[in-house]
Amino acid sequence: MGKFRDDLKSFQRRDPAARNGLEVFLLYSGFHAVFYYRIAHWFHNHGMKFMARAISQFARFLTGIEIHPAAVIGRGLFIDHGSGVVIGETTEIGDYCTLYQGVTLGGTGIEQGKRHPTLEDHVLVGAGAKVLGPFRVGKHAKIAAGAVVLTEVPEYGTAVGVPAKILTGKKTYSEDEKQEEEALDHIHIEDPVMIEIIRMEKQIKAFEKRLKDLEKK
């Protein structure tokens, strides 16, 4: 019951269009997907795997969001406009993560065991992003819209591009989420490739200046 309340509050807090809890409960497909997942997960953990899978498929038909009942999901998952979201069997998701539409948390092969990603707390995955493989995405990391992530992302890191380039991050907002709007932005994200180009331009200008100074001598 506690996770149910946290899920509901998470949608209310992080979606500016949500006017009240009743509206979220009755009308939000992302919330419905998480709600049905929690029921399916309970059946899965109690050995009733056919029933769990049936509930999961019903939720997929109803919401357009597929969450495998064996996945492990923490409190307050926010799936915004979630059509096309896929969460694989061995996926692990921490508390208060955010997924936008078209996200895939998938595997890269047919091997047994852990083959899907682990998202730690407060991770944001932008629209259309694909996170593929059994690696870890650290706390407060951001994955930009459309990125394809195939390697580990550090805490507060940023992943941008196809395949994704990883920008090592640092803490930019408080743990108590006072800057929630910044934390939910998956569009205005630093591009690690552009940062490297700018660094190289600065080095080239510095070399040119040194050459000119030597020529004067």
Summary of the structure (lengths in Angstrom):
residues: 217
radius of gyration: 20.6
end to end distance: 77.7
largest distance: 83.4
contacts: 701
relative contact order: 0.09
helix: 37%
strand: 17%
